[in-house]
Amino acid sequence: MAAEGGGKEMNEIKTQFTTREGVYKLLTHSEYSRPNRVPFNSQGSNPVKVSFVNVNDQSGNGDRICFNVGRELYFYIYKGVRKAADLSKPIDKRIYKGTQPTCHDFNPLTATAESVSLLVGFSAGQVQLIDPIKKETSKLFNEEVGSSYHCFEDNLPLLSPRLIDKSRVTCVRWVPGSESLFLVAHSSGSMYLYNVENTCGTTAPHYQLLKQGENYAVHTCKSKSARNPLLRWTVGEGALNEFAFSPDGKFLACASQDGFLRVFGFDAAELHGTMKSYFGGLLCVCWSPDGRYIVAGGEDDLVTVWSFLDCRVIARGHGHKSWVSVVAFDHCTTSVEDGDLPAEFSGSDEDFHEQNHFSAGRDRANSSHSRLSKRNSTDSRPVSVTYRFGSVGQDTQLCLWDLTEDILFPHLPLSRTRTHTNVMSATSPPATGQTPTLTPNSNTGSSNSSSSTTFATLSLHDSRKERHEKDHKRNHSMGHISSKSSDKLNQLSSSKTAKADAAKTLGTTLCPRMEEVPLLEPLVCKKIAHERLTVLIFLEDCLVTACQEGFVCTWARPGKGLLSSQNNPANSPSGTVV
């Protein structure tokens, strides 16, 4: 087993790790990449991103995967933990000239075995609608119609003037529940709502103010005939790095380079609440399966948990040594059990839905939300909820976190709170009032004591604050990648303007001080790649990660690694359970 000390062991790439529910294993034969499997020279390239869709194939192999590497875009049948990946047979492959794919998204409503709708955003500002199964390109957006440059040749699109926004596309998403509407964010700080049925026009759009608030504005497009964009949002200052729709599609969370999380009612274009990072920009954001909590990460090396109902920060997590690039909730491990919780969870199902503003009956609500709601109103026993989420960063580390009732309901007596890492499959949970032992290195495990429980450490204020702030200064930018770029970015972040802005919000509800909210430590924090990590997706039987070298990795959940344990016993991962 790898030692937990310093030196070479600490830099070892892990291929297995242990949580309370069991061992997660890297399936080496389920790795997706460019067909030649050569690591991509990622310097100056846009982040590798991954999108999934299920086409409801009757054969039972309906998952499809899309990922971008440099100028290339690949589309494969995703075989997951069942069979080895066959990289020699992509369904579609595209190589682009003069621009690079930056992000993409499938429409799950229209996906069939014969056709899928895939949106692709580009570094030069365009958005492309393609069908990789039919190998067709349906439409181009933010590109002048009728231009002499509007042509395709061997899947290489040539550039033409962008009339809507010339900056890089940072995020593209289909509007939940819609077959035709999609939303696009740019590094300019603007978002645009499009309809696939409309053209973009031959002239630049003219806008009329629809709604305005603190650091945001929404404009409609003035036109005699229907054209794109339908709406333009300007949000904050600097790039709008990512946005995410709530599980019911009614709300929109935006993570911006100015460090603010802004949550809007999407249809009404009204600001619901805001949060400020500890310092630096916010790079990623995600919703809990029931829509009650939002997690954001960014340049402060932290994950920050924000309550949608209370509009306040309820916890921060410190485990990364550099920028956090992706956060995601694990809907399969988020769990429910009987326990002592306050009255918020003790009403009828109707009361629960009213407080949550969401309806579990909608098709796109996931299984965890349904489990949270399926409780007989005559049952006097309340439920206890534990949320699992993960994060990956530029420090090449994967962290897993649990959000438990001691954080969600801090008014409970401390002697009754629990900080156990997971309740998904525990057969003998701690007795009421039992206080588990907190371990200072909770991310370390042992392969020889898999039945033992590792607990997350909760710290309200202690010496970790000083260590945390020192780590921020030391690892503010690319961490261990480039000390020169780190120094330059540190200088930028310590400018007078940044200090003035931070001073206005630090210590307020927008940005509590470190000692004012609980500080979580990760359940697992492991180095799993050589280059910065850019993808984390939780699926039913595995989790998927990707790094900037262009390798998309599948990690089998406990008991799900049939590929490595049965089909390829001689080639199973040789890493140590840690």
N, C-alpha and C positions, 0 to 999 in steps of 0.2 A: 504494500500500500504506500502511496506517496506520502511523504512526511508533510506536516503542516508548518514547517519552519520556513526560513527564507531560502534564497538562492534558486537553484535550478528547479526544485520541486514546485515552488510557487508559480513558476512560469510554464509549468507543464499544462498542455491542453487536455482538459478532462473529457472523457467519453462516456462517463456514467456519473450519476449523483443520486443521493438518497434523500427522500423526504419521509414524513410519517406514513404516507400511503404506500411507500415502496420505492423501488429503484427505477429511475428513468435511464434508458440506454440509447446511445447514438447508433442508428442503423446505417452502417457505412455503405451498404448496397442500395440504400434509398436516397442517396445523395444526388441532387440535380445540379447541373452546371452546363457550361458550354460543352459541346460533344467531345472536344479534345481534352477536357478536364485540366487544362493548364490554368494555373492561377492568373487572374486578370490583373494587369498593371493598372491599379485604381487611381493613380495620382491624377488629380484634375477632373475626375469623372463624377457623375451624379450617383447618389446612393443606389445600391441594388434594392429593388422592391419586389414583393411577391403578392400576387392576387390569386384567389381560389374561386371556383364556381362548381356547383353540382348540376349536371345536365340530366339527372334522373334516367340514366342509362339502364335498360332492363337487365343488362348483364351483371349489374351490381358494381361496375367499375366506372362510376359516373363522375368522379372528381377530376377536374382539369386545373392545371397550374400555369400561370404566366409569370415570367420574371424578366427583368432587363439587366443587361450587363454592358456597360459602355454604350456603343451605338447599336447594340443588338437587342432583339426582343424575341423570346422563345415561348412556345406554347406546347405543352405536353399533356398526355394522360398521366395523372398523378396516382401512383399505385400504393403510396403510403407504406404501412407496415406489412402489407400483404405480399408484394412481389418486388423484386429488384427493379430499379429504374433502367430503362433502355434509352440511353441518350442518343443513339444512332437514328431514332425515329421520331423527331419532333413533328407534331401535327402542322405547325407553322413556324417559320423563322423569318425575321425581317432585319435588314441592315439599313440604317438611315444615314443619309449624307447631309452634312452641315448642321445637324442638330442631334440631340440625344434624348431618348425617353427618360422621363423623370418620375412618373407615377402612372398608375393604371387602375381600372376598376371594372368588374363584370356587373351586368344587370341580372340578378338572380330570377327576376320575374319572367324574363323572355328566354331564358336559357333552355335549349333542347339538345338532343343528341345530334341534330342536324345543323344547328345554328346557335351562336352566342353573340351578344353585343358587348364589345370591349372598348372602353374609352382609354385613350393613351394621351398623356400630357407630355410636352416637350420643353427642352431648355430654351428654345427660341420663342416660346409663348403659344404655339399652336396646340390644338386638341384634335385628335383623330378618332373617328369611330370606325372600328374594323370588325370583321367577322373572321377569326382565325380558322374556323372549321371550313367555311366556304372559301377562305383565302381571298376575301373581298375587302375593299376599302369603301365604306359607304359614303362618308362625308368628312370634310375638313372644316374646322371652326377657327375663327380668328385668323383667317387668311383670305386675302382679297379674291373674290369670285371673278372669273374671267381674266385673271392675270395671265400674261404670257409665260409666267414661271410656274403656273399651276399645272403640274404634270407629274407623272410617275413613270419610273423606268427601272425595271428590275427591283421593285420594292424600295427604291431610293427616292424619297420625296425631296424636291428642290424648294428652296425657300422663296417666299414672296412677302410683300409688305403686310405686317400685322396691324389691322386697323383698330382693334379693341384694346390690346395690351401687349407690349413688346417684351415684357419681362418673363422670367422663367416660371413655368407652372410648378407649383409646390405640392398641390393636392387636388385630386379630382374624384368626385363621388356621384353616383346616381342618387337622386332624391328618393328616400325609402318609399316604397309603394307606387312609384311612378315608372312607366315604361318609356317615357320620353324626356323627362326633366333631369338635368344634371347640374352640379355646382362645381365651379373651378376656382381655385385660389392661386394667386401669383405672388412672386417675391416683391412686387410693388406695394403689397398690402391690400390689394383689391380682390374681391370675389365677384364672380359673374354667374348668373342663373341663365342657362340655355334650354332651348327646346329643340330636340333633334329634327323636328318637322320644319323649323324655320331656317331661313338663310341668314347670313351675317351682313348682307348688304354690300354695296360697292363703294360706300363712303363711310367715313368714321361716324360712329353713333353720336347723337346729341341726347343729353340727359336732363331730366327734370327731378328736382328734389322731392322725395316721397316722405322720408322720415329722418330726423336727425337727433342725436343724443351725444353724451359725453364721449368724445373720441371715436365716434362712428357716424356714418351717414349712409342712407339707402336712396338710390336714384332709379327712376324708371327710364326706359329708352323711348324718346319721342320719335314716332314714326307713323306715317299714314297707313302703312301696311305692317303686318306682323313680321318682326325681324329679331335677330339676336344682337345683344343679350336682352333678356327680359328685365333684369335688374342688375344694378352694380352696387356692391357694398364696398365701402372704404372703412377699414377697421384698424384702429391704432396707428402706430408709427413703425415704419420698417416692414419687413416681410411678414406675411401671414404664413406661418410654417406648416400648420396642419389644422384641419377641422374635423369634427366627428358629430354625426347625428345621434340623438338619444335613441334608445331602443324602440320607441314608438314613433320616431320621426318628427316629433313636435318641437324639439329644441336643438340648438346648434351650439357646440362648444368650439371656440377658436383659440388657438395657441399662437401668440405673436412674438416677433423679435423684440418688441418693447418690454417683454417680460410679463405681459398681462394675459390672463385667461378671461375671456368674455363669453358669457352664455346668453344666447338670444332665443326668444320665441320665434321660430322660423317663419310661420305664416304672417304673424303680426309685425315682424321685424322690430321687436321690442327687447331691450336689454333686461335680462333677468337678474344677473349678478356678475361680479368680477372678483379676481384674485390676482395678486402680484407675486412673482417669483422672489426668492430670497435675494438673488441678483442675476443679471444676465437674461438672455432671451429664453422663452419657452419653445421647445422644439416638437413636443408630441403631447397627445391628449387622448383619453379613452373614457367610456362610461361603464359603470357597473351594469350587470345584466338586468337589474330592476330599475335602473335610471336614478337611483338615490345618491350615487357618489360619482365624482369625476376624479381621475388621477392625471396629473400632468408632470412632465419631466423636461429638463433642459440644461442650460449652461451653469446652473448652480450645483450640478452633480447630485441633486436630490430628486426624489419622487414626492409629490405633494398631493395629499388627499383632501378634496373639497366637498362639502356637503351641499347637494343641490337644494334641499329643503331649507336649510339654515343659512345658506350663502356664506359659509365661513370655512376656513382651513381647520381640519380636525386632527391632522397628523402629518408628519414628514418622515420620509425614510432615507437613511444614509447608509449606502453600501458601495456605490460607484465611486471611482477615482477620477472620472472625467465626465464629459457631457453625456446625458441620458438621451438616447436617440429614439427609443420606442417604449411605450407602455401599453399593456393589454391585460384585460381581465380574463381569468380562466373560468368560463361558465360551467365547466364540468366538475370543478373542484369546489366552487362556491356551494355552501352546504347549509342544511337546516337541521336543527335538533331541538328537543325540549330543553328549556332552561328558564332562568329567572331574568326576565327582561321587563323594562318599564311599560307603561300603558300604551305607548305608541303602537305596539304590535299586538295588543290584546283585544282590539275591537273586532267588528265583523269584517267580512271581505270587502263590503262596500266602503267602510271607513278606511280600510287600507288603501283602496284605489283612490279615494278622494285625497288622502294625504300625499300619495305618490304622484298624483296628476297623470298616471298612466293606466292603461287597460291591458291586462294580461291576455285578453281574448284575441288580440290582433295576431295575425299569422306570423309576423316577423319578431314577436316577443320570443325570447329563447326559453329553454327548458327550466333554467334556474328561476326565472321570474314566475313561471307557472308553479313551481314548487313552493315559492314564497307565498303564493296566493291560495293554494289548495289546503285550506284549513277550515273545518266546520266551525261556524260561528257559535255553536253551542258548546264547543270544547273550551274549557276554562284554562287550558295549559297554553301559554304563549310559546312562540318559537324563538330559537336562538340562531343567529345568522353569522356565518364566517365567510368573508370574501377572500378569494385568492387572486392575486394579480402578479404579473411579472414585468421585468424591465431589462433592456439590453442597452449597452452604451459604447462609446468610443474607446473605453478601457478594455474592450473585448470580453466583458464579463456578462453573464446571465445572472440575474437576481430574482428570486421568488419571495413574495411577501404575503402575510396573512393579516387581514383587517378584522379584528375580533370585537366582541361586545364591550370590552374594557375601554376601547377607543371610541366606539360608536355611541356608548352611553356612559360618559364619565361621571354622571351623578350617582352611579351605584357605589356603595361602599367598597373601598379598595380591597378589603379582605374577601370580598365575594367575586372579584373580577378574575378572569382567566386570561392567560396569554399563550395558550397552547397553539401550535402551529396549524393544526388541521383537525376537522371533526368529520371528514367525509366517511372514513371507514373505521373509525376507532371503535373497538369492541368493548373497551373498559375505560370510559372517560374518567377524569379525576372526580372524586367525590365533591359534593358541594362544600365550599369553604376551604378545600385543600389548596394550598399555595404551592405551585410547582417551583422547582429550583431554576433560577435564571442563570444561564451560562453566558459568560462574556464573549465567547467565540461560538455563537449559536450556528454559524454556517459550516462548522466542521462536524463531520459525522464519522461513523465507524462501520466498516463492513462486517465486523465481528459481533455487532450488537444491534442488529436491524430491528429488534423488538423494542429497543429503548426509544424514548421520546425526546426530541430536541425542541427547545422552546425559544420563541422569539423574545428578545429583550426589549422592554419598554423603559425608556429613560426620559424623565421630565426635565431635569437639568442637572448636569454633572460635568465632570472634566471632559466629557466627549465634545461639549460645545467648543472648547478651545482647540481640541484636536481637529474638529470638523472645519472650523474656520481656517486653520492652517492648511488643511487639505485643499480647501477651496482655492487658496492663493497659489498653492503649489501645482494643482492639477486643473486650473480653470479652463484651459482650452483643449488641445488634442491630447492632453495627458502625457503619455510616454512616447508620443509620435514625433513631436518636434518642439524642442525647448525654445527655439527662436520664435516660432509662431505663437507659442504660449506666452512669451514675454510681451510680444506685440499686442496680443489680445488682452492681456492683463492691463496694459497701459490704456487701451481703449476703454476697458470697463471701469477704470478708476479715474476717468475724466471728471471734470467739475460738473458737467451736466448730469452724468450718471449718478454721482454722489448726491446731487441736489434732489434728483427724482427719488432715489432710494430713501433719503432722509424724510421725505414727505410721507411715505407709506410704511416704513419700518416701525413696528410696534402698534400698528393699527389692525383692524380686522382684515384689511386687504393683504397684509403681510406681517403676521405675528412674529415676534422675536423667537429665536431658537428655543429659549427656555419656557416659552409660553404655550407650546403645544407638545404633545407626546412625540418622541423620536423613536421610530421603529428601526430595528435591525433586521436584515434579511434572513429568511430561513435557509436559503441557499445563495451562495455568491461564488460562482466558478468561472474561470477563464476557459472559454470554449472555442476560441478562434485566434488566428494570427493577426487579422485585420479587424478594424472596427465593425461592430455588429449593426445591422440596419433593419432587421426584420425579426419580429416575434409574433407568432400566430398560434393560438390554442385550438386544436381540433379534438374530435371526440376520442380518438385512440392515440393521439400523439401531439407533440408541439413542434413547430417548425421555426427554425432560425436561419438567417443568412448573413453573410459577411461581405465586405467590400471586394474581396477576391473573386466573388461570383459563385460561391458554393452555398447551395440551399440544403440544409440538413434537417433530417427527420429524427426526432427523439421519441421513442416508444414509451407510452405510459406504463406503469407497473402492470405486468401480466399481459401486455399487448405486443411484446417484441417477438412475434412468431417468426419473422424473417431471419433474425440473427440467431435465434435459439434452435430453430428446427430446419429451415430450408438451407441455411449456410452455416452449419456449426463450426466448420474449420475457419471461416472468415469472420466470426463474430468479433465485435470490438474488444480490444485487449486492454482497454483502460481500466483503472482501478475505481471501485465504488468508493466515493468520498463524500 
